[in-house]
Amino acid sequence: MEANNARVQSFGHTEINWDKLDKTKFYVAGAGIFTGITVALYPVSVVKTRLQVATKDSVEKSAYSVVKGLLKTDGIPGLYKGFGTVITGAIPARIIFLTALETTKVAAFKMVEPFKLSEAPQAAVANGIAGMTASLFSQAVFVPIDVVSQKLMVQGYSGHAKYNGGLDVARNIIKTDGFRGFYRGFGLSVMTYSPSSAVWWASYGSSQRVIWRLLGYGTDADIAAPSHSKLMLVQASGGIIAGATASCITTPLDTIKTRLQVMGLGRRSSARQVVKNLIKDDGWTGLYRGFGPRFFSMSAWGTSMIIAYEYLKRLCAKDE
């Protein structure tokens, strides 16, 4: 691991490992920072979800028309349907995710060291393993929150029922489907978010190193450390590449999962039937409904999140 850390240092973007972080500060400051990012980008999730569940008879079939319709009927609060539910569950889910990510990343780097991979592939494999593991752990908390919040996001839209808040949704789910109703689409969530997380972190870890090498870092041990602005620019570029890659690969699964989760209570359907209906209505492009907002969301969220995340780690690093 010492050799790996030396190579990371040579690229100019110091990686701060889990054992070097002040955990209390990390969790408290992280909760505040990521809540702020969620507030800023949440409307994109609402628009994406509505587009994914739209029927062929829906009037609003573009991101612009969905936003216009929400503002007309509910004003700005319409863009934050289900936000209270999401923010309540996001904090514990994020804590689980980040803890699993950081601890697994250290173990993953040690695991791939014997294979003597070059810098970028080594980072891709280790970060990909860490991202997938973190997602698997956090899904237990995230899926029930996702099910409730998405029903709130689409209420009154394209024939979907209306609710009086998250508790009303929860009561209806328990009444109709029991506790298992909170985990509708759980398998697809795991199949969507775990690979998506793996692809995102693998792309981020490897693209960062490629960018640093293109900038000349890693080829000269005596090269001056980059400025904070250059550091943030490289991290942001890695986040954009990672978000674009992950969204292209996983949008079809996300569309199917979302449709399964927001179906009217008591209605039964399989993933196969959802796929058949999407293809029947729009052809194979139906699987990419909401791709634009999801592409933007993953790129914007990824870029904002990674800059905040790297800043958070520097902020919470223990004094040597």
Secondary structure, DSSP 8 states (H G I E B T S, - for coil): -HHHHHHHHHTT-----GGGB-HHHHHHHHHHHHHHHHHHHHHHHHHHHHHHH--TT-S--SHHHHHHHHHHHH-GGGGGTTHHHHHHHHHHHHHHHHHHHHHHHHHHHHHHGGGT--HHHHHHHHHHHHHHHHHHHHHHHHHHHHHHHHHHHTTTSTT----SSHHHHHHHHHHHH-GGGGGTTHHHHHHHHHHHHHHHHHHHHHHHHHHHHHTTTTT-TT-----HHHHHHHHHHHHHHHHHHHHHHHHHHHHHHHHHHHS-TT----HHHHHHHHHHHHGGGGGGTTHHHHHHHHHHHHHHHHHHHHHHHHHTB---
